[in-house]
Amino acid sequence: MLNGFIPAFELSVVSRHITYRKWRTFLSVGAVALAVGISIVFISIQNGFSDFLFDIVFRFLPHVTVSPVEGESYLHLYHSIVDAAWTLPGVLGVSPTLAATATLAYKDKAENVVMAGIDPEQADKISSIRKYMVEGNIESILGGKRIVMGDALAKKLKVKLGDTVQAKFPDAVPVNLLVSGIFSFGYKQVDEGFAYVSLETARQFLDEGDVVTSIDIKLEDAFLAEATAGELRARGYNAKDWQQLYPDIVRTLAFEKTQNAITMLLLMIIATFGIASIMNMLVAEKTREIGMLMAMSTTPASIRRLFLLESGTLGLMGAILGCAIGFLACLQLRGVQMQDTMGQTMNLPIAINPMDFIVFTILAVLLSTIAGYYPARKASLLDPVIALKG
């Protein structure tokens, strides 16, 4: 007779169990909430770092670079490589570069930098230089012996727009360069260690002809870089995609993902064992009550569902609380300052993804329900007569 009212009956029993022993409920819910909250924070930090690293790849770095073959210092007849690159699908920019190490000197100050000879129009398609100019403009390097440098480098040399610096290096031809622009990418290593001149000026400095040291290629989709590099290699060029050029980024992403996945799994398993232990204790405490329910024609399947429902409910309560804790913690951590890989101070990168909250809620409920299976099965197999005796 009770069978028709089992769902409501089970809910009332579960509700009584949860509210009767508040401390036990608090421990169960707290264990799951802590695991879910920490997992949300971990995954949000991982997402933030991934977005940060990919932002560097998408904004500043070339997706494919063609370099001289082993044993060669320069790419000769590079115009054919440029033409070939433009025929490939998804190409946004192709920038020939002639880079050299140079010592820039001004009065009693001197700094070693990478001085890159570029075509401003094409280089802008790779790293959006125009966007980061704070004084002057990048096109000014085409007006003769001129140089554009980072603001951090300008501060170190104590130069300003209109000053003249000398570029020199062993085996190079010293040249005086007018500072015609200052940029700020916001990355210390770039702003301190890079300067731009025209291709013609770089060739005069190196005393070379119409050669370049690399050809950088930007794509609409960075994940097509491997295929694009493969196509260029098939044509006989020494091409590498960004994953080969910057393996540290790939390793960092893989390491963070693996480490966080293991940590989150361990946290959820610990919380699951906590619920399993508490549910087992509940069965031991409620043996007489289980016997009474069975004497009232409650079936073993209904007893099993009752305890599974209770463990799942505890998991759901913990997951909801954990999501709230994780969300609030992420908001607080966004204000934490740290040093990035470029030596620049930045806020801790945190990317909150609503889908993570759904996934962790489902995972918490699923694991909690699984944790309650053995105690639920144990309760459903009790002999009613023995159970009534306690």
N, C-alpha and C positions, 0 to 999 in steps of 0.2 A: 504493500500500500504506500509505503514511503518512497518507492522507486520513482514515482511520477514527480516527486518534489525534491529529488536528490540534488540538482544544481543549487537551488536556493538553500537547501539544508547544508550542503557542503560549504557554501560561502559563509553561512552563519557560524559554523564550527571553526572555519579558518579565521574568521574575524575575531572569535572569542579567544582562540589560541594566541593570535598576534597581540591582542590588547591585554591579555591576562598576565603574561610575563613580559613586562615592558623592557626590563634589562636585557633579557635574552633576545628580544626583537631588535633592540638597539644595537647589540653586538653583531647580529646577522646583517642588518641593514648597513651598519657602519663599515663592516668588512668589505661588502660589495661596493659601497659608495666610495670608500677610499681607493679601492682598486680601479674603479671606473674613472674617478676624478684624476688620479695620477696618470692613467692611460690617456685621458683626453689631453692633459697638459703635455705629455711626451709626444703624442702624435701631432699636436698643434705646433710644437717647437720644431719637430722634424719637417712638417709641411712648410714652416716659415723658412728654415734653412734651405730646403729644396728650392723654394721660390726665389730666395736670395741668390743662390748659386746659378740658377737658370736665368735670372735677371741679368747677371754678369755675361752669361753666354749670349743671350738674345740682344742685349744692348751694346756691349762693348767689343766682344771678341768675334773674329771671323769664324765662320762655320767650317770652312775648308781653306787650307793653305797649300799652295804649290811652292816647293822649295827646290834648290839646286840638287842634283844627284850627288851621291857621295863622292868626295874628292874635288868637287867644284865649289867655288865661293859665290858665283853669280849665275843668274839665268840669262843666257844670251838669246837673241831672237825671241824675246818673251811676248811679242805682240801676237804671235800665232796662238800662244796659250790663252791670252786674254780673249781673242776671237772665239776660240773653242769653248771657253767657259761660258760666254754669253749665249751660246747655242743650247745650253743645258736647261731643262725646265726648272722653274722656281728660283732663278737667280735674280737677286735684287741689286747686287753691286759687285764689281770686280776692280780691285785696287792694287796696282803694282807699287811696290815699296822698295826703296833702297836704304837699308838701315846700317848704321855704323856707330861704334862706340866713340864718343868724343868727350873731351874735357872742355867745359865751358868756363871761361875765366872773366871776371870783372873786378878790376882793381886788385884787392888782396884776397878775393874769394875765388874758389874753383870747385867745380863739381863734375863728376863723371856721369854721363847720361847716355841714353840711346837716342841718337839723332836720326830721325826717320825722314827720308825724302819721299814726298807723296804728291799725288794729284789731288788737290783739295776736294774737287767735285766727287771723285770716286771714293776717297777716304771717308768722306762724310756719310756715304751709304753704308759703310762698315760700322763706324762707331759714333755716328751723329755728332761730330766734333763741333759743328756750328752751334748746336744746342747748349754746349758747355763753355762757350766763349764768354768771359767776363769783361774783357777789354780787347779792343781791336777786332779783327776778323781773320779767319783762316785763309781766305783768298789773298790776303796781303803778302803771303810768302812768294806769290808769283811776280811780285814787283821788284825782283832783284835779290840781293843777298840779305834776306830777312829771316827771322826765326820767331816761332810761336812756342811758348813754354808754359808749364803748369804754374799755378799760383804759389805752390809750396816751394818749387825750384826758384822762382823769382824772389821769394822771401829769403831763401838761403843765400842767393847771390847778391841780394839787396839791390835788384835792378827794377826799373819801372819802364813803362812804355816809352820808346824813343831812345833808350840807352843802347849802347853798342857793346856786345860781348865778343870775345875771341874764342873760336872753336879750333882746337888743336888735338893732335894725337900722333904717336909714333907712326911713321910711314904715310901720314896724311899731309895734305897741303893746308897750313893754317889759313883761316879765313875770318874776317870781321863781319859780324852779323848784327843787323839792327833789330831790336826787340819790337815786333809789330803787333803782337797779340799775346794774351794770357788766357789760359783755359783752366777750368776746375771740374774734373770728373767726380770729385768727392772721394777718390781712392788715393791714399797716401803714396803708394808705390808708383802709381802712374803720374800723379801730379808732381812728384819729386824727381822721377827718373826718366821722363820722356820729353822730347822737344821735336817740333816739326819744321822742316824746311822744304823747299821745292826739290823736285827730282834733279833739276839742273844744278842747284847749289850742292846737293849731296854728291853728285858726280864730280864736280870741281874739287870738293873736299877730299874725295877718295882718288882723284885723278883717274877716273874710269870713263868709259864710253857709255853707249846706250844699253846699260845693263840694270838689273834689279836683283835684290836678294830674296824676294818672295812676292807671291801674288795672292792676296786675300780675297775670299769669296763669301758673300753674304747671301743666305737663302730665305725664302718666305717661311719655310719650316725647317728648324734646326735639326729635326730628326730625319731629314732627308740627306743629311751631310754624308753619311756612310755610303749611300748609293751614288751620290755625286762624286765623291772622292774615288770610288771604284771605277766610275766611268772615265774619269781623267787618267787613272792609272792604266786602264785598258788602252788608252791612246798614247801611253809611253811617258806620262808625266809623273813626277814624284809628288803625289797629292796625299794629304792626310786630313781626316775629319777632326772636329773639335774633341771627340772622345779620345783620339790618339794624341792630339796636341796637348790636351789638358787632362791627363789621367788622374790627377789629384782630385779634380771635381767629381769624376765618375766614382773613384774609390771612396771619397767622403760620403757621397749619396748612398752608395751600397752599404757602407759600414753603419751609417746612421739608421738606415732602414732595418737592417738585420738586428742591430743592437736593441732598437726600440721594440721590434716585434717580439724578441725573446723576453725582454723586460715586461712587456704588457701581458704576454702569455703566462709568465710566472705569477704576476700579480693576480690575474683572474683565477688561476688554479688555486692559489693560496686562499682567496676568498671563497672559492667553491668548496674546498675542504672544510672551511669554517662553517658553512651552511650544512654540509653533510654531517658534521659532528653535532651541531645543534639539533638537527632533525632526528638524529639517532637518539639523542638524549630525550627529545620530545616523545618518541615512541615508547621509550622505557618508562617515562613519567605517566604517560596516558594509557598504559596497558589496560587498566580496569575500565577506563572510558571506552576504549576500543571494543572490549568485551561486551559492554552494554549496547554499543551501537550494533554489533553483530547480532546480539540477542533480539534487537528490534528489527531484524530482517535486513539490515544494511549489508549489502553484498561485499565480498572481498575487493571486487573491482572498484566499488564506490569508496572503500577505505583507502585503496591505493591512489585513486584520483584526489582524495581529500588531502593527503600528504604531499602529493606532487603539486597540487594547486597552492598549498601553503608555501612550499619551497620556491615555486615560481613567483608567487606574490612578493615574498621577501626579496627575491632577486630584482623584481621590477621596482620596488620601493627604493632599494639600494641604487639601482641604475639611474633613476630619476634624480635622487639626491646627489649622486656622483656627477651627473651631467651638470647640475647646477654649481656644484663645487668646482668642477673643472673649468666651466665657463668663467666664473668669477676669478679663479686663479689666473687664467689666461689674460684677462683684462688687467689684472694687477701686474703681471710679469711683463706686459708690453712696455712698461715704464722703466724696466731694468736696463741699464747701460752696459755695453761690453765693447771689446775691440774686435773688429772684423779681421779677415785674413789679409787685408790691405793695410792694417795698422790704424784704421779709422774708427773713431768712437761712434757707436750706433746703438739704437734700441734693440733689445732682444727680438729677433724676427719670429713672430707668431702668426700663423695663418689658421683661423678657426673655420673648419669645414662642417656645416650642419649634418652632412651625411655620416661623419664620424660619431655623432651623438646617437644617431639611429642604429648604426652598426654595433656600438658598444652596449646599447640598451638591449638589443636582440641577443647579443652574445652573453650578457649577464643573465638574462632570463633563461636562456637555453642551458647554460652551464649550471645555474642554480637548480633548474628542474632536473637535470641529470644527477646533480649532487643529492637530490631528494629521492632518487629512484630506489636505492637500496633500503633506506629506512621505510619508504612507502611499501615496498614489496614485503619487507619483514613484518610490517603491521598487518598487511592483508593476509598473511599466512598464519597469524596467531589462532590458536584454538580458542573459541569463545568461552568454553568452560574454564580453561586454565587462565585466560585473560581476566575473567570476572573475579578469580581468586587473587589477582594481582601478582 
